[in-house]
């Protein structure tokens, strides 16, 4: 049994993040500025971003997931599924999750969204079992970052963006973490506001499929926003 497996999921997640940070420091040239564990205020509370890499080739917003098993999903589905030894876990589409991160970071540091790159990285012994976009990876994302070679920012703009993020992010303290966890709980338990975009939720009834007849909360901005949650 590996050290990660023996110490449980919390340590596994932390250790996976540590390996990601180490890989970035080791393999990214100095022209890439790496910011980790970035928590910023939003109009709905706070949002936490695993990794932000600022460079002349754009701002890379990286969402990492430490999972074991098979991953099923699609670019538009509100939830993805992980299966491992017969057990299933539904989790929020990380591409949608990263869209919120990009909006918040764009507002904070005045970064044009079209100059930002969304990257989703799965760590651990997992496999993508459905076709997903090229920015959803199970490893090697440093190569993906380096593959973007179009210059989008000057060195002065890179410096300004880094300074704006450092000035606007919340301190990396336990209090910040607890506040973010509380914000998430309130956001995802709300029956009035969308957890993704903050717009009103509407009670709907599924008309087809295995969930036909069941009620669910859906964003009033559908199909622009496809957030849903169970009505129970």
C-alpha positions as CSV (number, residue, x, y, z in Angstrom):
1,X,0.0,0.0,0.0
2,X,1.4,3.4,-0.9
3,X,1.9,6.2,1.6
4,X,-0.9,8.2,0.0
5,X,-3.4,5.4,0.2
6,X,-2.6,4.6,3.8
7,X,-3.2,8.2,5.1
8,X,-6.6,8.7,3.5
9,X,-8.2,11.1,1.0
10,X,-7.5,14.3,2.8
11,X,-3.7,13.7,2.7
12,X,-4.0,12.3,-0.8
13,X,-5.5,15.5,-2.0
14,X,-2.9,17.6,-0.3
15,X,-0.1,15.4,-1.6
16,X,-1.4,15.6,-5.1
17,X,-1.4,19.4,-4.9
18,X,2.1,19.3,-3.6
19,X,3.2,17.2,-6.5
20,X,1.5,19.6,-8.9
21,X,3.3,22.6,-7.4
22,X,6.6,20.8,-7.5
23,X,6.1,19.9,-11.2
24,X,5.3,23.5,-12.0
25,X,8.4,24.8,-10.3
26,X,10.6,22.2,-11.9
27,X,9.4,22.3,-15.5
28,X,8.0,25.8,-16.2
29,X,10.5,28.5,-17.2
30,X,10.9,31.6,-15.1
31,X,8.7,33.6,-17.5
32,X,5.7,31.7,-16.1
33,X,4.5,33.1,-12.8
34,X,2.8,30.4,-10.7
35,X,0.2,31.3,-8.0
36,X,-1.3,28.6,-6.0
37,X,-4.4,28.3,-3.8
38,X,-5.9,31.6,-4.8
39,X,-9.1,32.6,-2.9
40,X,-10.9,35.7,-4.0
41,X,-14.1,37.4,-3.2
42,X,-17.1,37.3,-5.5
43,X,-20.6,38.7,-5.4
44,X,-21.7,35.4,-4.1
45,X,-19.1,34.9,-1.4
46,X,-15.7,33.5,-2.3
47,X,-14.1,31.2,-4.9
48,X,-11.0,29.2,-4.6
49,X,-8.7,28.5,-7.6
50,X,-6.1,25.7,-7.3
51,X,-3.5,27.2,-9.7
52,X,-3.1,30.4,-11.7
53,X,-0.2,30.6,-14.1
54,X,0.4,34.0,-15.6
55,X,2.5,34.3,-18.7
56,X,2.9,36.3,-22.0
57,X,0.9,33.5,-23.6
58,X,-2.1,34.0,-21.5
59,X,-3.4,33.3,-18.0
60,X,-3.9,29.6,-17.3
61,X,-6.6,28.7,-14.7
62,X,-6.0,25.2,-13.5
63,X,-8.6,23.1,-11.7
64,X,-7.1,19.8,-10.2
65,X,-9.1,16.7,-9.1
66,X,-7.5,13.9,-7.2
67,X,-9.6,10.8,-8.0
68,X,-9.3,7.0,-8.5
69,X,-11.4,5.2,-11.1
70,X,-13.1,5.8,-14.4
71,X,-14.4,9.3,-15.3
72,X,-17.5,9.8,-17.4
73,X,-18.7,13.2,-18.6
74,X,-19.3,15.6,-21.4
75,X,-18.5,19.2,-22.1
76,X,-22.1,20.4,-21.6
77,X,-23.3,18.0,-18.8
78,X,-23.8,19.7,-15.5
79,X,-22.4,16.7,-13.6
80,X,-19.8,14.1,-14.3
81,X,-19.5,10.6,-12.8
82,X,-16.6,8.7,-11.2
83,X,-16.9,4.9,-10.8
84,X,-14.5,2.8,-8.8
85,X,-15.2,-0.9,-7.9
86,X,-18.9,-0.5,-8.4
87,X,-19.2,2.7,-6.4
88,X,-20.4,5.9,-8.2
89,X,-19.8,9.5,-7.3
90,X,-21.4,12.5,-9.1
91,X,-19.5,15.7,-9.1
92,X,-19.9,19.1,-10.7
93,X,-18.5,19.5,-14.2
94,X,-15.1,20.9,-13.6
95,X,-15.1,22.8,-16.9
96,X,-18.2,24.7,-15.7
97,X,-16.6,25.1,-12.3
98,X,-13.6,26.7,-14.0
99,X,-15.8,29.1,-16.0
100,X,-16.8,30.7,-12.7
101,X,-13.1,30.9,-11.7
102,X,-12.2,32.6,-14.9
103,X,-15.1,35.1,-14.6
104,X,-14.0,36.0,-11.0
105,X,-10.3,36.3,-11.9
106,X,-11.2,38.4,-15.0
107,X,-13.2,40.8,-12.9
108,X,-10.5,41.0,-10.2
109,X,-7.5,41.6,-12.4
110,X,-9.2,43.1,-15.5
111,X,-8.0,40.3,-17.7
112,X,-9.9,39.8,-21.0
113,X,-11.5,36.3,-20.7
114,X,-10.5,35.4,-24.3
115,X,-6.8,35.6,-23.1
116,X,-7.4,33.0,-20.4
117,X,-7.0,29.3,-20.7
118,X,-9.1,26.8,-18.7
119,X,-7.3,23.6,-17.8
120,X,-8.7,20.6,-15.8
121,X,-6.2,18.0,-14.5
122,X,-7.2,14.7,-12.9
123,X,-4.5,13.3,-10.6
124,X,-4.4,9.8,-9.2
125,X,-5.1,6.4,-10.9
126,X,-8.0,7.5,-13.0
127,X,-9.0,7.2,-16.7
128,X,-11.2,9.3,-18.9
129,X,-13.8,7.0,-20.4
130,X,-15.6,9.4,-22.6
131,X,-14.4,11.9,-25.2
132,X,-13.5,15.2,-23.6
133,X,-11.9,18.5,-24.8
134,X,-8.1,18.6,-25.1
135,X,-7.8,20.9,-22.0
136,X,-9.1,18.0,-19.8
137,X,-6.0,15.9,-18.9
138,X,-4.9,13.1,-16.7
139,X,-1.3,14.3,-16.7
140,X,1.3,16.2,-18.7
141,X,-0.5,19.5,-18.4
142,X,2.8,21.4,-18.3
143,X,3.2,20.4,-22.0
144,X,-0.3,21.7,-22.6
145,X,0.6,25.1,-21.1
146,X,3.8,25.3,-23.1
147,X,1.9,24.4,-26.3
148,X,0.3,27.9,-26.2
149,X,2.8,30.0,-28.0
150,X,0.8,33.0,-29.2
151,X,2.0,36.1,-27.3
152,X,-1.1,37.7,-25.7
153,X,0.5,40.0,-23.0
154,X,3.6,42.2,-22.7
155,X,5.9,41.7,-19.8
156,X,4.5,44.8,-18.2
157,X,1.0,43.5,-18.5
158,X,2.1,40.2,-16.9
159,X,3.6,42.1,-14.0
160,X,0.4,44.2,-13.6
161,X,-1.8,41.0,-13.6
162,X,0.3,39.3,-11.0
163,X,0.3,42.3,-8.7
164,X,-3.5,42.7,-9.1
165,X,-4.0,39.0,-8.1
166,X,-1.6,39.2,-5.2
167,X,-3.3,42.4,-4.0
168,X,-6.9,41.0,-4.3
169,X,-6.5,37.5,-3.1
170,X,-7.4,36.6,0.5
171,X,-4.7,35.5,2.9
172,X,-3.9,31.8,2.9
173,X,-5.2,31.1,6.4
174,X,-7.5,28.7,8.1
175,X,-10.1,31.4,8.6
176,X,-10.1,32.0,4.8
177,X,-10.6,28.3,4.1
178,X,-13.4,28.0,6.6
179,X,-15.2,31.0,5.2
180,X,-14.9,29.5,1.7
181,X,-16.3,26.2,2.8
182,X,-19.3,27.9,4.5
183,X,-19.9,30.0,1.3
184,X,-19.9,26.7,-0.8
185,X,-22.4,25.1,1.6
186,X,-24.8,28.0,1.4
187,X,-24.4,28.3,-2.4
188,X,-25.0,24.7,-3.2
189,X,-27.9,24.3,-0.7
190,X,-29.7,27.3,-2.0
191,X,-33.1,26.8,-3.7
192,X,-33.3,30.4,-4.8
193,X,-29.9,31.2,-6.5
194,X,-27.8,29.3,-9.0
195,X,-24.6,28.1,-7.5
196,X,-22.7,28.8,-10.8
197,X,-23.9,32.2,-11.9
198,X,-26.1,33.5,-9.1
199,X,-29.3,33.9,-11.1
200,X,-32.7,32.7,-9.8
201,X,-33.4,28.9,-9.8
202,X,-36.6,27.6,-11.3
203,X,-38.4,24.4,-10.1
204,X,-38.7,22.1,-13.2
205,X,-39.9,18.5,-13.9
206,X,-37.9,16.1,-16.0
207,X,-40.0,15.0,-19.0
208,X,-37.9,12.1,-20.3
209,X,-35.2,9.6,-19.5
210,X,-34.7,7.6,-16.3
211,X,-35.6,10.7,-14.2
212,X,-38.9,11.5,-15.9
213,X,-41.4,12.9,-13.5
214,X,-38.8,13.9,-10.9
215,X,-38.5,17.6,-10.0
216,X,-35.2,19.5,-9.9
217,X,-33.9,23.0,-9.6
218,X,-32.5,24.5,-12.8
219,X,-31.0,27.9,-13.6
220,X,-33.3,30.4,-15.1
221,X,-30.6,31.2,-17.7
222,X,-30.9,27.8,-19.3
223,X,-29.5,26.9,-21.9
224,X,-26.8,29.5,-21.3
225,X,-26.3,28.1,-17.8
226,X,-27.0,24.4,-17.4
227,X,-26.7,24.2,-13.6
228,X,-29.1,21.8,-11.9
229,X,-29.6,20.3,-8.5
230,X,-32.0,17.8,-6.9
231,X,-35.2,19.2,-5.5
232,X,-35.0,16.8,-2.5
